[in-house]
Amino acid sequence: MRKIKLAIIPVFILITLTGCKNSVPPAEEALRTVKIAEAMENKTTVLLSELIQGDIEYIPLESKKEHLLNNNPRFYANKTEIIAFAKNQAFVFDRKTGKFLREIGHYGNDPGGYQTTKYSYPFDEKNDLFYLGGWEQQVYYRYNTSGHLVDKITAYSNTKEPDMQNSDFGEIITSIAPLNDTCFVGHVWNINGKQKAKLIIFNENNHRIKTYPQYKTFEWNIFKDGLSVYNWDGWFYAHNNQLNYFERNTDTLYSVSLENLKPRYVLEGSTFIRDLSESVRFLLFNLRNEEGIYCGIFDKENRETKIAQTANGIENDVDNFLPFSFYSVNLNDELVGCQEAYTVKAWFNDNPAKAAQLPPKYQNLRNMKETDNPVVMIAKLKE
């Protein structure tokens, strides 16, 4: 988190009010309570065998200089590929070999170039599309699986000349996701506690089809309080053909459709959430505090919330190898995570007896350089 001064360029928009293709409302389900604060106070040993079934894939990513990943990469995976996002980087690697395959677009203010990678919904696995931040105000670039620019999506918003003295701003759309085949939903940053909309629904022809209201208000003065900027303040993820949404510093996770914004989970004590993902059986999240990043799980079957005792991932009792630090869940209900190369080196140094028992195919990981790309880990989650 950092404090910065904000400069906003006004953009004039034309709003039309016509409909778009109806989405299918989510099936009825009970509202669940995820007791994050309580679990954080009572961190416990979480075993990987509680979460996954079968073996773990370990894929060391190719580490040539031209495609070394920047700090804090985020990983996704489909059946054949691993997708990595980091600052100014969107790379694709082969899932079986870890070989670098291609770059998605490129960073740069030139044809085909993007400005930023996104934390919330950067990869649409269902449609094999990538969402990256454009250079124009509130414009998102979509790239296909070959890495080529497909189109540009403008999240039209109500804008006005910002009044810094009174902390008065127009709408700033900080993340978007596809709602269905024709519509998108955008999160409105509640920068000053005075925003009227939480979400807007739009498409390329209809700049404002529907809005969901923002009920959270607070007093804020940019000169006294400064501005807190996070990697994201509105999080989207897809699960079971349903788009889900969470706003930072709130306590409710929703499903989103054209018909309604429906609460699914109450996240008690959710201030430090870094990311969220979901499988058939689990809601998975990571929490960040001054000590590190802690993996958390909510088991839908027994309605139990657990947070791992240590900040290096879930304890691996499946093959007694690396702890599992996860980031995403794919459409096949596979958990995707990683360990940095320096962590892998340290594990071999600290666990010689366990290392000697590893299968030969993993023994070569002891020869990694500390500056190499991470080892990606993928495992099938229990249902």
DRENNUDO-201504 format. One record per residue (C-alpha): residue in one letter; x, y, z. Coordinates in steps of 0.25 Angstrom, whole numbers, plus 5000, padded with zeros to 4 digits. Layout:
% residues N
AXYZ
...
This chain:
% residues 383
M500050005000
R500550144997
K500150284998
I500050364985
K499450494979
L498350464969
A498250534955
I496950494947
I496750534933
P495250564930
V494550484919
F493250514913
I492250404910
L491050374903
I490050284911
T489050204904
L488050114911
T487649994903
G487749844908
C488649734905
K488649584905
N488049524917
S488849444926
V488449324934
P488249354949
P489049264959
A488349144965
E487849174979
E488849144991
A488949175005
L489749295010
R491049245017
T491849315027
V493449305026
K494049335040
I495349395035
A495649475047
E495449365057
A496249265048
M497349375047
E497449375062
N497449225063
K498349185051
T498549035050
T499348935042
V498648915029
L499048785022
L499048785007
S498348645007
E497148715013
L496948795000
I497548704988
Q497348574982
G498448504974
D499848544971
I500448684970
E501048734957
Y502348814958
I502748894946
P504048984947
L503849094937
E504949124927
S505849234932
K506449294920
K506849444922
E505849494913
H504649434920
L505049434934
L503849474942
N503749604951
N503449604966
N502149544971
P501649474959
R500249414958
F499949284951
Y498749224944
A498649094936
N497849014926
K497948874921
T499248904913
E499849034917
I500249124929
I499949264929
A500849364937
F500549504940
A501549604947
K501849754945
N501849784930
Q501849634927
A500849534922
F501549404918
V501149264914
F501849144917
D501648994913
R500948924925
K501648794923
T503148844921
G503148984926
K503649034913
F503449174909
L502449184898
R502049324895
E501749464901
I500349524901
G500449654894
H501549734900
Y501749854909
G501849984902
N501150104896
D501150054882
P500249964873
G499849844881
G500549894894
Y499849904907
Q500049994920
T499849904931
T499549754935
K498349734944
Y498149664957
S496649644956
Y496149554945
P497349564935
F497049424929
D495749374923
E495949224923
K494649194917
N494849284904
D496349284904
L496449434905
F497449524913
Y497049654919
L498149764921
G498049904924
G498150004912
W498750144911
E497450214909
Q496550254921
Q495850134926
V496050044913
Y496449904914
Y497149824903
R496749684900
Y497749584894
N497549444889
T498249314892
S499249344881
G499649474888
H499049564878
L498149684881
V496649654878
D495949774883
K495849894892
I494749904903
T494350044908
A493750044922
Y492950174920
S492650244933
N492050374939
T493250464939
K493450614943
E494550704946
P495150664960
D494950754972
M496150724980
Q495850824991
N494450754994
S494950614990
D493950604979
F494150514968
G493450444956
E493450294954
I494750224953
I494650074947
T495749994953
S495449854948
I494449784938
A494049644935
P493149584924
L491749564930
N491249484918
D491449474903
T491049624900
C491249694914
F492349734923
V492249784938
G493149884944
H493549914958
V493450064962
W494550104972
N493950164984
I495050264985
N494450374993
G493250295000
K492250374992
Q492150284980
K490650254976
A490950124968
K491750004972
L491649934959
I491249974945
I490749874934
F491149914919
N491449864905
E492149934893
N490849994889
N490150024902
H491050104912
R490150084924
I489149974923
K488949954938
T489649994951
Y489749934965
P489750044976
Q490850074986
Y490350075000
K491750095007
T491950235011
F493150305019
E493750435021
W495050455014
N495950575011
I497050555001
F497950655008
K497850595022
D497650455019
G498450435006
L498050324996
S498250174999
V498550104986
Y498449944985
N498749844974
W497249834973
D495949884980
G494949804973
W495149654971
F494449574960
Y494549424958
A493749314951
H493249184956
N492249084951
N491849184940
Q491549294950
L492349424952
N492649464966
Y493049594972
F493649644985
E493949794988
R495249814997
N494949855012
T493549805011
D492949675017
T492149615006
L492449534993
Y491349534983
S490949464970
V490649564959
S489649554948
L488849644939
E487649614949
N488249634962
L489449644971
K489349534981
P490149504994
R490749374995
Y491749385006
V491949475018
L493449485020
E493649525035
G494949605037
S495349615022
T496249735022
F497549675017
I497049585006
R497949574995
D497149494985
L495949394984
S495649264976
E494649154977
S494449004974
V493348914976
R493648884990
F494549004995
L494649154995
L496049184995
F496749314999
N498049385003
L498249485014
R499349585015
N499949645028
E501249705033
E501749555035
G501449505021
I500349435013
Y499549325019
C498649225011
G497249215016
I496149115012
F494649105015
D494148965013
K492748975008
E492448825013
N492648845027
R492649005027
E493949015034
T494949125032
K496449095034
I497649185032
A499049125031
Q499949135043
T501149185034
A501349285023
N502049195013
G500849115009
I500048985012
E500848875018
N501048765008
D500848635014
V500448575000
D501948554995
N502648625007
F503248724997
L503048874995
P501948945003
F500748984994
S500549134992
F499349154983
Y498749264974
S497649214965
V496649104962
N496449064948
L495149014941
N495648864944
D495648894959
E497148894959
L497848974969
V499049054963
G500149114972
C501649124972
Q502949134980
E504049234977
A505349174972
Y506149224985
T505049154994
V505249024986
K506749034988
A506549065003
W505648945004
F506748844999
N507748905008
D506848895020
N506248765018
P507348665013
A506648545018
K505348575011
A506048614999
A506748474998
Q505348414997
L504848494986
P504648424972
P505848444963
K505048534954
Y504948644965
Q506448624969
N506948724958
L506148834965
R507248844975
N508148904964
M507249024961
K507849164962
E507249254973
T506949354962
D506249254953
N504749254950
P503849194960
V503349044961
V501849044957
M501048944965
I499748884960
A498748784967
K497348734966
L496448784977
K495548694985
E494048704982
